[in-house]
Amino acid sequence: MHSAMHLQYSTAKPEDAAECISLRARTRQNAISETQLRSIGITEENWAQAVRAGDALGHVCRCEGQLVGYCFGSRLSGEVTVLALLPEFENLGIGKELLSKVMRELVAHGHARLFLACSANPQSRSHGFYRHLGWRFTGTIDAHGDEVLELQCLLHVQGGGAA
């Protein structure tokens, strides 16, 4: 089945926000419901507005038109804010591809250091995933008990021209 799948990657649009929120509740680990997201100030409206304003840089992956994963980062801080996949689409390279696309955009916006919060539990899928890709623990634990990881990047935007 997986070999015949047609995956389509694209830049996230404001109208993807509702589907992203819905998918977030259906992830295998660290699922967060729409109600939980709303309680921490994340709504379809402000998610869409952040994308529209260019503050939330994101990419989505669809299979046969269905949203199966996404990744977003903050243009302002260089933080990778979320990477989420439906469980049945894990281990296909989708997360790595989405993360790579967001990382390239953040670097293009001048960030030489990217960071993210990741579960401190070694049994969590994300714990090994990011470390395997070169992310390193900063020694900092955030307010949610997650480890802050960072990745130093070579800036691909060099020279005197404006981006």
Sequence and secondary structure as in RCSB ss.txt:
>XXXX:A:sequence
MHSAMHLQYSTAKPEDAAECISLRARTRQNAISETQLRSIGITEENWAQAVRAGDALGHVCRCEGQLVGYCFGSR
LSGEVTVLALLPEFENLGIGKELLSKVMRELVAHGHARLFLACSANPQSRSHGFYRHLGWRFTGTIDAHGDEVLE
LQCLLHVQGGGAA
>XXXX:A:secstr
 GGG  EEEEE  GGGHHHHHHHHTT SSS   HHHHHHTT  HHHHHHHHHHTSEEEEEEEETTEEEEEEEEET
TT BEEEEEE GGGTTSSHHHHHHHHHHHHHHHTT SEEEEEE S TTSHHHHHHHHTT EEEEEE TTS EEEE
EE   S  SSS  
